[in-house]
Amino acid sequence: MKIILRKDFESLGHVGDMVEVKNGYAINFLIPRKIAYTASKGNVRALEEEKKNLVRKSQQELTTAEESAAEMEKVSVTIPVQVGEEDKIFGTVTTQMIADALKEKNFEIDKRKIEIDEQIKTLGIYSVNVKLHPRVSAKIKVWVVRE
């Protein structure tokens, strides 16, 4: 059965590709999950419209992410922690702590989008990467200070 992919699918191809698959796979898996259409003239036209909307939406998301990154580059967050001897932190500074500090500065960021290069176990100033979009990231300064 010939189908047209609506979404990128690892084993089959990319959006808009026309591929041949077994009938059962298409009818029972791909079509109900809206991963593919059956290959007909009407569905080809519908897919073209979807592609245009997808391009427009992704461009809008990219622009928004770039604007947020520019604002976020100006921000630095302070995280107060308890320390022991020789200014060592009890535990480490986590991505959740950084996400909470960013939330106080009116940036709603998921903790999974924050990337810490090395574990933060001492007081100091650290640079942390925040992935806002697959092509856009921002660097913020994290000040780890004594509580």
C-alpha positions, 0 to 999 in steps of 0.5 A, a space after each residue: 500500500 502506498 502512503 504519504 508520511 505526515 511526520 518524520 518517522 525513523 524507519 520510513 522517511 521524512 514528511 511528504 515522502 511517498 513510501 510503500 508499506 504492508 497493508 496491515 502496518 498502514 491501516 493498523 498503525 500509521 494511519 490511526 496515529 496520524 503518521 501517514 495518509 493513504 496516497 491519493 490526489 486529495 491527500 497529496 494536496 492536503 499534505 502540501 497545505 500541512 507543509 506550508 502551515 508547518 513551515 510557517 509555524 516552525 519559523 514563528 517558533 524560531 523567531 520567538 526562541 531567538 527573542 527569548 534567548 536575547 532576553 535570557 542572555 542578559 539574566 543572571 540567577 543567584 542560588 543560595 546553598 548551604 556549604 560545609 568546610 572549604 566552601 563545598 556544597 552539600 550535594 550539587 546545584 541541580 537543573 531544577 534549582 536553576 529552573 526555579 530561579 529562572 521562574 522567579 525572573 519570569 522565564 518559564 523553562 523546563 528543567 530538561 532544557 537546562 544543560 550543566 556541563 560540569 557538576 556544580 559542587 563549589 561556590 562561584 559563577 558558572 555559565 549554563 546553557 539553556 536549549 530553547 529550540 533545536 537551533 537556538 540556545 542561550 547562556 545564562 550566568 549562575 551565581 552560587 552563593 553561601 546561604 
